Amino acid sequence: MLDEIPLSRPDITQKEINAVERVLRSGRLSIGPEAELFEQSCAERVGVAHGVACSSGTAGLHMVLCAMGVGPGDEVITTPFSFVASTNCILYVGATPVFVDIDRTSLNMDPDAVEAAITPRTKAILAVEVFGNPTHMQRYRAIADKHEIKLIEDCCEGLGGRSGRTRIGSFGHAGVFGFYPNKQITTGEGGMIVTNDERLADTCRSLRNQGRASRSGGSSDVGSWLQHERLGFNYRLSEIHAAIGVAQIERLDELIERRQSVAQLYIDRLLDHEDVILPTIEPDTFMSWFVFVVRLSERFGPSDRDRIIEGMHRHDVGAAAYFPCIHLQPHIRACCGTGEGDFPRAERASGRTIALPFHPRLSDRDVDFVAQTLDLMLARENLHRD
Ligand SMILES: *Cc1c(COP(=O)(O)O)cnc(C)c1O
């Protein structure tokens, strides 16, 4: 009996375990040196001035929108093909998401559609490096600058990647990373805002800490602990989580390299498959692989794809439909009035994508077994068709 091959798995070593133990023994479990160190490491890695650690990627996105003063009546241009958090954060602040369709190669927003969607009410573009692919980020930034609006980079899927010489996380006026266990690095749960804008960083530090002055110390700092300058949240990252983050980011190159070689195994194995379309990477792009998502050829539809995924599960292979379109989620339909047919390219991509098991410790044998299982399921679908 083969072991189950999971869709993803965090890469935790003795280094992370030691870091957690050290924090637990220190007695300082929140607001301390680990979070500061993690912030510095992330900012340095991205090549920006400030990092603001927080409890999740979603919390980071929420705070960035608050800090930029985005609110009711404002429009934010974003993609329907992403993880739902990139749209939910716009709804949290009462602003209106304006979806634009994607380009079918990169699966990121079509830059011409972005520009065409700008109105006098547009306050920001919220762009996502879908599956870690930074294609068009420079274009979005140029459009934002031209129209004097903000570019928010939801870079939760791209830590360590580059387009040309620009590192993911530094295209926007602010970027946000997430550290859920399937990301390039994990803290269990966690997030990081990165920016060169000192005022924005300060506001976010205050927002994550119940609206206290951004320089406020811990609860022993009685002078400022019960003073609140604004409506804030508790979006802090604990010292325990931050210590895992410090250990993980020190291993980032190693983790990216491992992911890269697993991606290459898949590419070599699936390159000539007539029914499988591999991710397209622009020539001047350094991919930090987040997931390995393939698309089925045009002759497969969503129900074929779903059957293929079910079949893979029966063979103990984790696989998933990444992503269901955001504009078709029930709560988005209800609040934005969106529906089928609104963004045909996003819908077509979404109906044919399969995320394959992907993590740094996947072996040659695992990749081979996944590919064989995919072959088998595709062959079965083709048989039923003929
Ligand atoms: C992971 C992710 C997030 C944030 O996720 P959290 O679970 O809140 O850390 C946001 N946007 C995208 C595109 C993501 O992939």
PDBQT file of the ligand as one rigid body, heavy atoms in Angstrom, charges set to zero:
ROOT
HETATM    1  C1  LIG A 401      -2.772  32.418   1.118  1.00  0.00    +0.000 C 
HETATM    2  C2  LIG A 401      -3.352  33.597   0.452  1.00  0.00    +0.000 A 
HETATM    3  C3  LIG A 401      -3.825  34.700   1.188  1.00  0.00    +0.000 A 
HETATM    4  C4  LIG A 401      -3.773  34.833   2.691  1.00  0.00    +0.000 C 
HETATM    5  O1  LIG A 401      -4.087  33.721   3.355  1.00  0.00    +0.000 OA
HETATM    6  P1  LIG A 401      -4.086  33.631   4.973  1.00  0.00    +0.000 P 
HETATM    7  O2  LIG A 401      -4.587  32.243   5.135  1.00  0.00    +0.000 OA
HETATM    8  O3  LIG A 401      -5.023  34.669   5.472  1.00  0.00    +0.000 OA
HETATM    9  O4  LIG A 401      -2.708  33.832   5.464  1.00  0.00    +0.000 OA
HETATM   10  C5  LIG A 401      -4.296  35.791   0.491  1.00  0.00    +0.000 A 
HETATM   11  N1  LIG A 401      -4.317  35.810  -0.840  1.00  0.00    +0.000 NA
HETATM   12  C6  LIG A 401      -3.883  34.782  -1.596  1.00  0.00    +0.000 A 
HETATM   13  C7  LIG A 401      -3.913  34.899  -3.074  1.00  0.00    +0.000 C 
HETATM   14  C8  LIG A 401      -3.397  33.635  -0.959  1.00  0.00    +0.000 A 
HETATM   15  O5  LIG A 401      -2.969  32.611  -1.702  1.00  0.00    +0.000 OA
ENDROOT
TORSDOF 0
